[in-house]
Amino acid sequence: MISGPMTVIGEDRDADGQPALPPALVRYVECKCLLGGVTTSQGVMLASNSGIQRFYRGVVRNVEQTDDSELPEARGRIADVDARDAGRFLSQLRKENSCLLLHLSEGVTDPMRADSVARRHFLALEIAPDEWALDDVFTGIHASGLLPEDFDVLARRHGSMVWSPLSNLLLYGGTARVDAARAAGVRIGIGSDWSPTGSKNLLGELKVAWLYSQHALDGLFSARDLVAMATRDAARILKWGDALGSLEAGKRADLLVVAGRAGDAHEALLRTRETDIRLVMINGVARYGATTLMAALAPPDQTVRVGGEPRRLFLKQETGDPDVAAMPLAAATESLRDALLDIVRLAKKAEAPRPASAKRRLLDAAARPVWSLALDEIHDRGVEMRARLPFNGPRDFTGPDRAAGVPARASAPLSTILKPISLDPLTVADDEGFLDAIEQQPNVPAAIRGGLRGLY
């Protein structure tokens, strides 16, 4: 019910064979980030029928395509030939000059059964006794299956991690041992993972992390520590610390302004509601905020309501992707809402045989490339989002098997499986059922289920 709709939307094309819905999806996702105060994220990739790959470029900074010498580009994928060979994997790590953001040890490990599938994914990185395919470039997303001694290894080799507590708790009933990571000296960033099993934005993830720290870790992380994970420490992980991550003269003006002047500023941010966000600036350009502030800082562009309150957006950018630039948020919202409600018809359209004229266009070398979303977790495109190294023998590869979720291998066509879906609202303030749903999740600790609403 996740990979199916994404496949249909990602491959939907207009009469010329070009993406029809992906530009709307990118605009919607980008604004979902902005409305939560986010200035930087991983990007949305396109793949063409000719084997070319590229990222959509929008106003929210993409760590994988910065086009900026002061912000070295991170990578979130690795060639599958490197991902399946420990020596090649380590060699590729040593070639990187920024950050390799790869999924690591998703799942949980019982200390009494230390050979869990999730932990094997980490242990396979030991390519010889005390020689590990780890260095200061490597950053493991999740790392929830690691034991304390594993974090000692990661720290000695200067690796980092990205913590996504809500997604981990919803999926596994547990999350990374961040207390052990901190004790070992591992640098920790924080990320919201994806919407199906995560927060709507990074602001929401910070709230969950704060509640988890207070109730499960005896207040180990202060509000300042958690804000650093989303700002200063995240920039350092990306090797961007000289340009971003803190408020200093000479650095990029990425600013989040929220209502209120009293008390500790870091704790105030963790208590901030989405309706309290007054301004979001990226590279010194006001992109989203209250109408009065935006009127003084940016030309008129688009409007949106958050929790019933009017807000303004400035999404124009000369270097932006032309397909996305032509897509207002209101139009993107309408297109996606209609498409998800009509997902069965779109699936049937995708399953229908292509007309001969379309097939000829695909074979014509002079024709424009035909683009679709690069859904790496669903389709094999020659890259991986994690290492898949052998553990017990040459054929015992670690990491989840992509084939388990490939819609093409479903027992029936997607049009017979999918059902209409409601578009996920941009913010918690506009989603009446979000907090209700969290409060009904048995995997989430009671302190978070009962305390999250109070932070909104």
N, C-alpha and C positions, 0 to 999 in steps of 0.2 A: 504493500500500500504506500510505500515511499519510493522505491526504485521504479515502480510502474509509472506513476504520474510524472516523475522527473524524466523518464525516457520519452514519454509522449510529448511533454512540453519542450524538452531539449532538442527534439528532432522535428518539431513542427515548422513547416516552411511555407513561404508565400508562393505565388504563381511563378516567380523567377528562381525558385529553389533556394532562397535565402531565409535565414532565421526569421520566423514570424513572432514567436512569443519570447525567445531569449532576451531581446532588448528590454521588454517590459519586466521580465524577471530581474534583470540586473538593476534596473532603476528602482524597483521595489525593495530589493535587498539592500541597496546602497542607502536608501532613505530610512530603512529600518535601523541601520547602523547609526546614521546621523541623528535620528530622533532619540537615540540612547546615549549620545555624547561621544560616539566612536569616531576617530579620525583615521585609523589605519586598520586594515584587515588583510587576510589572504584573498586573492582575486578569483573571478569566475573565468575559466578557460574555455576556449572554443577549439574544436578540431575540424579540419576540412577533409573532404574526400581525397585530396591530394597528399594528405599526410602532414600538412602544415598545422601548427598550433599557435595560438595567440591568446592574450588576455584582453578582456574588455577593459577599457580605461575610463574611469569616472572621477568624481571629485574626492571620494574617500581614497586615501592613499593605499596602493596595493604593494605589499612587501615583496612580491615576486616580479614586479615590473615598475621600477621607480623612475627610470630614465634620468637618474640624478647621481652624479659621481660621489656626492657626500652621503648618499644613502645606498650602500651596496645592496644588490638584489639578493634576497633569500630564495631558496628553492624548497618547494613542498613536494617534489616528486623526484624520483631517481630512476634511471633506465633499468628495466627489469633484469638485464644481463649483469648489471652491477649489484642489484638488490639480492641476487641469488648466489653470489660468490663472495665469501668473506674478504678475500684478498683484494678483489676489485672494489668492494664496498669501502674498505679502508683507504685504498688508493684514491677513490673519488672524494672521500672526506678531505684528504690532504690537499686536493686541488681547489677546494672551496675557499673563498676569502671573506664570506659573510656568515650565513647561517643555513643549515640544512634542517628544515622543520619536518620531521617524520613521525608518524604514529608509532608508539612504543608500548608494548605490554598492556594492551587494553584487556580489562578483566580484573579479577581479584585473586589473591593468593592466600590460602590458609597457611599460617606459619608451621602447622603440623604436617602439611603436605606441600613441601617447598618445590615440588617439581610440576607445578601447575602449567597448563598450556600457556597462560599469559606470561609467566615468568620465564619459560623456555625461550620466548621471543627475545628476552634480554640476554639470557645466558649464552645464546648462540652467537652473540657478538664477541665472545672470547675465542679468538681464532687460533691461539696457542696459549700455553700456560702463562698467565698474567700478561698476555698481550691482547688488547681489546680494540675493536673497531669503534673507538670513541675518541673524541678530542673536543676542543673548545668550539668547533663548528656545529657539533651534533646537539640538537635539541629534541627531546622526546615529548611528544604530545600525549597526555594522559599519564603514562608511567604508573598506572594504578595497580599493576601486578608485581611491583618491585618490593623486595624486603629491605630492611635497614642496611644490611651488608651490601646490597646492590647500589644503594645511594652512595655508600662510601667509595665504591668503584667509580661511579659516575663523577663524583666530586674530585677524586684524585686525577681524573683525566679532563677536568674542567668542562664537562658537559652540563647542559641546562635542561629544564623541563617546563612544560606548560600544563597548568592545573585547570581542570574543567569539572568542578565538584558536582554541579547539579546533574549533568549528563551521566557521570559515573554512578551517582546514587540512584538515579532512576533506572539505569540499565542493570546495575550489578549489586545494589544495596551496600556499596562501599566505594571509597575513593582512594586516591593516592595517599601514601603515608607521608604527608607533607611535614609532619613533625620530625620524622627521620631524615627527610631531605634537608630540612633546615639545619638539623644537628650536624649533618655531614658537610654542610657548606655549599649545597647545590643551589645555583641561582634559579629562582622560580618566577615564571610569568603566569598570567592567568588569562584564560580564553573561554568563550561561551559555547564552544563546539557548534552544534547545529540546532535548528529550531525543533525538529521532531522530538528530541530528548534533551533539550537544553534551555537555557534562558533566551529571551528574545533579544537581549543585547548584553554588552559587557557590564553595564550598570547593574542589571539584575544578577549577573554572576557574582559580582562583588558582594551583594547582599547575602547570597547563599554562603559564600566563603566566610563572611563575618559571623554569621550565625553558627556555622560549623566550627569555626575557631573558638567561639565563646563557649559552646556547649559540648563539643567533642574533644577539644584540645586545651581546655582550661584557659582560654584567652591567650593562647600562644602568640597569635598574630594581632598586633594592634591595628587600628584603622589606618595609621600611616603606613605600616608594612604592606597592607593589602592594596592601598592606592599605589604604592611603589611598584607592586607586581604588574599593574596595568599601565604604568608610565615609565619611570626611570629604569626599572629592571628589565622591562620588555624591550626598551630601546637598546640597552646594553647587550641583551641576548642577540639582537639583530646586528650588533656592531654599529649602532646609530647613536651611541651615547654622546658623541661630540656635537651632534646636530639636533637631537630631540630628546624628550623624556623628562625634562625639568624646565622650570621657568628661570632662564638665565639670559643675560645680555648676549646677543650674537647667535642664539639658537632659534630654530623655527618656531613661529608663534602658533602652535597647536594649543588652543585654549578651550576649556569647558567652564562656563560661568553658570552658577546655580544661585537660586534665591537664598537669602539669609546672610546675616553677618555675625551672629552670636555663636559662642562655643568653639570647639575644636573643628577646624576646617575639614580635616580628613573624615572625622566621624559624621560631620554634616553631609559630606558627599555620599556616604553610605546610606544615609537616611533620606537622600533626595529622591523625590518622585519624578517621573518623566515630565509631569506638568510643571516642575520647578526649574527645569532647564531653561535658561535665559539666552544662552549663546553658545554656538559651536563654531570655532575658527580652525581652518586648516591652512598652514603656510601663510598665516596672516590674513586670510580671506574669510570674511564672515559667510558661513554657508547655511546656517539654520539658527532660528531663535525667535524671541519675542518680537512682535511687530514694531515696537518703538525702537528697539536697538537695531534691528535689521534695516529699518528705514534710514537710520543715520549711517549705517556702515556698508550697505550693499544696494545695487540697483534693484528695482522691482523685478520679480520673476514669477514665483509660484507661491501658493498658499496651501496650508494644510491645517486641520484641527486635531489637537491632541487632548483627549479627555474633555472635549467640548470647547477648548480654548484655542483661539486663532494663533497660528504661527506662520512664519514666512521662511521660504527656502530660496537660496540662490545657487542654482545648479549649472549655470552657464560656464563653460570652460573651453578655451580654444583648442587645447590638446585632448579633449575628451573624445571618446568613441562616437563617430557621427551617428550611428544607429541609435545609441542611447541618448545622445544629445537632442534628438528629435522627439524623444518620448517624455512628455510631462508625467509627473507622478500620478495625477488624476486619471490620465489615459491608461497608464500602466496598471493601476489598481483595477480599473474596469475590465481591461483585457484579461488579467489573471483571474479575477473573480468569475468572469463568464466562462473562461477556459476550464477552470477546475470544476465548475458545476456541469460543464458539457464534456467532461473528460472521456466519457464513453464514446461519443461521436468522434472526438479527435483521435481516439485510439483506433476506431474503425477506419478513419481516413488514412492513418499511418499504415494500416494493414492492407489497404487496397493496393492492387498492382499498379505500378507506375505506368502512365501512358507512354507510348512509344516516343513521343516528342521529348518527354522528360529524360528518358533513357538516352536519347541521342545527345542531349545537352551534357549529361554526365560523361559521355565518351568523347566529347569535343574538347580537344586540348586547349583551345582558345577560350573556352567558356570560363565564367567566373567560378571560383571555388565554391562548393556547397558546404556551409558551415552548420555545425550542431554543437550542443554543449558537450564538453569533454567530461563525461561522468566516469571517472577512473575506477570508482568502486563497483561499477556495473559492467563496463565494457573494457576489453583488453586493448589498450592503445600503446603498448610497449613501454609503459612507465608504471612505477609502483609508488604508493604513499607510505610504504614501510619496507624495511628489510625483510626478506623471506629466506633466511639462511638455513642450511641443513643442521639438524641437531643430533638425532640418533640415526646416523647413516645418511647416505647421499640423497635419498628420496624423502627424508623426513623433514620437510620444510616447515618452518615456524610461520606464524601469522595466519589470519583468517583466509579462507579460500574464497576468492572473488566469485567463483562459479556458483556458490550457494545462493547468491541473490540475483543471478542474471535473468532478467525477464524473458529473454529469448528461449530459455530452457524451461519455462513454465509449462505446465501440462495443458494449458488452454490459452487461447489468445487473450491479450490484455483487455480487449473490449468486452470479454465475458467475465472478467474478474473485477475490474475497477468499478467504483461507484462514485457518484457526485461528492465533491469535497468542498468545504467552506474555506475560503482564503484566510490564512492566519493573519490577524490584525497586526498593524505595525508596532503597537505598544501594549503594555499591560493595562495602561489607562483606558484603552479602547477595546479591551478583551475581557468581557464580564466573566467568562468561564475559566480564565487562566489560573487564578489563585484557588478557585474551587477545585480544579483538576489536581493541582499540586497537593492540596490538603487530603486528597483521596488516595495518594500514592503510598502503598505500604512500604516500599523500599526506602523512602525518604525518612530520615530520623524525625521523631515527633517534635523536637525543638525547632526544626526548620519548617515542618508542615504547619506548626502552630504559630511560628514567629514571623514568617515571611510577609504576611498581610500587614503587619504592623510597620514594616519598612516601606510600604507603598501608600 
